């Protein structure tokens, strides 16, 4: 098994996309299969080492940044655990694809597409690893219709901190109320207490999924590398739609845009409505300005921002769907002549490229200015969204900070980023962020809807869940990782 101990080889593994500094480790291990993961974790227990799991390092909350210490910290990179993905059709109505934890999302997509299939969860960064997707319960634009990663996981291969292995198939290990039992392949039995955590009934990636009567596979989805190392994942996949209709719709004012989005949200939930979008994305005026040089067709005057829609088409439904969309946008005073519509894959990719360029531009700005990302990942119930977004805008206006807001309007989940021009603005941005978090919690929301908690948002998780729920999470952690080997500094 490959292991690197020289500083130059270790250095790239000390950061992730959060730009969190301070990572330290004495070695990086590169297992290629599950048996080597077992070997690393057994050695870590014997030698008193702390292990940080590293995937694609595309995370935004510092989860992959090792804090075990320069003398006793190891990094376990999953990037070489990437056998060719396997499609299975044991049930013709429920095809699956199995991939190693180090497989990149784009590689899995390509393998599935050969068979006319696709995996709906679509994190923005296609180089993220499959293991990382599971660790954070990753989502993306398609979550509006299809849900997050959790909804598509059928089986996990997991190595616990002790080096013992689990095989968890959906529906095979269910908690008996508030108690549960896990059986390792080596024959050990682990008894868990499963309390009901205050999990919001909205898009959420904050802490462990703990709920009485739960499917135990869900405990390891969103655990951020703290309970075990995922080595392989089986996902349910579905046929690629025969045709799609997409659009980027620009508005001269924000209020008509928000009213239009609310109608799309409502109608898309009705299976009998011809207007049903897979996505409902948003970018404000500042976000559009940030990428204008790369996309000359962004119209002047789009002060209200833009929304993205994309609908699967069946048979001869394209004309009716287009008519419904045009009628909707006209009623809500969209910039019809300047908006983008298309059905060809090249046109749809251009629309997606605009959407994906915005977070990339934010990251490039922060890297160029040497700043850590300070951006919201909160979501709230639909009936509280307008109140939260109004609070965002009021706080930003009074602070004078440069901001860019974009994200998943369909899930009432926006990424409002503060683009700091130097370290002198950090404290002010932190105060603004604290206010936004407190407001989201007060409205029944979550502090993280998709990025996870990592090392940057631990205090906000405690604020959201409270002492009792955090203690319940820690009890689960102690049962599965009694020596606290995995993910030191993440979540807790």
C-alpha positions, 0 to 999 in steps of 0.5 A: 500500500502506498504511503507518503510521509514527506511534506511535499506529498502531504501538503495538498491533503491539508486543505479542502475547498473551504480554505481552512488553514492549520491542517497537520498530519504525519502521513497520507495512506492510499488504500486501493481496496477495503482490506487495506482500509482495515489495515490502516484503521487497525494500525491507527488504533494500535498506535494511537493515531487520529485518522482524517478521511480524505476524498475529493477535498471539494468540501466547503466546511473543512471536514477533510482538513486534518487536525489530529496533530503533526505527530499523531495524525494520519490521512486516509485518502480514498482516491485509489478505491475506484474499481470500475462501476458495476450496473446491476439489473436483478430487478429490471424496474430498479437498476443499481450502480455500485462504485468505490468510494474514490470514484468521481461523480463524473466517472459514475455518471459516464458509466451509468450513461452508457446504459441509458441511466443516471443518478439524480443527485447533482452536487455542483463539483463533478470531481467530488467522490462518491464516498464524499457524497455519502459522507455529507448527504450531498445534494444539488439542484435536482434535490428540488424534485429527486431528493438528496443522496440519502434517497438513492443509496441502496447499500453501503460497505463501511469499515468502522474505526476498529477495522471491523466491517459492515454491509448495510443494505436498505431495509435490512437493519431497522432500529427497534424503536430507540434501540438498534443492533449492528452486526459486523462481518467479523461477528461483533455486535454493537448495541446503539441507542437511537434517540429522536433528534430534532431533525427539521422536515426540510433539506438538511445536512446538520449532524447525524440522522438519528430517529426511532425506527430508522433504517441504520444505513441512514446513520452512515449517510451524512456522518462526515467521516466520523463513524466509519470509512465508506468503501463502496456504495450502491445507488439506485439509478433511473433512465435518462429522460428522452428529452428536456426543456430548460430555461434561464429567466431574467427579471427586472425586479425581485418581487415578481421573481419570488412570486413566480418561484412560489408558483413553480414550487407549488405547481411542481408538486402536483403530478397532474400539472403539465408544468413540473420542474426538476430544478428551481435555482436562483442568482441575484443581480450581484451573482450575475455581475460576477460572471458577466464577462464570461457570459455576454448574453446576460442582459442589462437590467436584470436587477431582480436576478434570474431563475433556472428551470428544467423539465423532463418531457414525455412524448408530445408534451413539449409544446404544452409544457412550453406554452405553460412556461411562457404563460407563467413567465409573462404573467410574472413580468419576466424579461421574455425577449432576453431570457434563455430557453432550449431543448438541445443538450448543447443549450441546456449545458450552456445554461448549467454552465452559467449556474455552475460558474457562479460558485466557481467565481466565488471560490476564485475570488476568495482564493485570490484574496486569501479569505475563508468562505463565509457563506450561508447554507441554511434552509427554512420551511417554505412559509418562512422563506420570505422572512429569512431572505428579507433578513438577509438583504437587510443585514447585507445592506446595513453592513456594506459588505460585498455579497453574492447570493445564489442557490436552491430556491426550490428548497428555500435554501440559498447560498449568500456569500460575503466577499471579503476584501481583506481581513479587516472585514472578517469580524463584521462578516462573522457578526452578520453571519451569526445573525443570519444563523440565529434567524434561520434557527428561530424560523425552524430551519437548519444551519446546513442544508447540504455542505455539512458541519465539518470544522467550521460550523460546530458552534452553530450545530450546537446552537441548533440542536442543543446540549441533549441532542449533541450528547446523543450524537456523541453517544452514537460516536462513542459506540462506533468509535470508542477511541475517537480515531476518526474525524477529530474536530469534525461535528464535535 
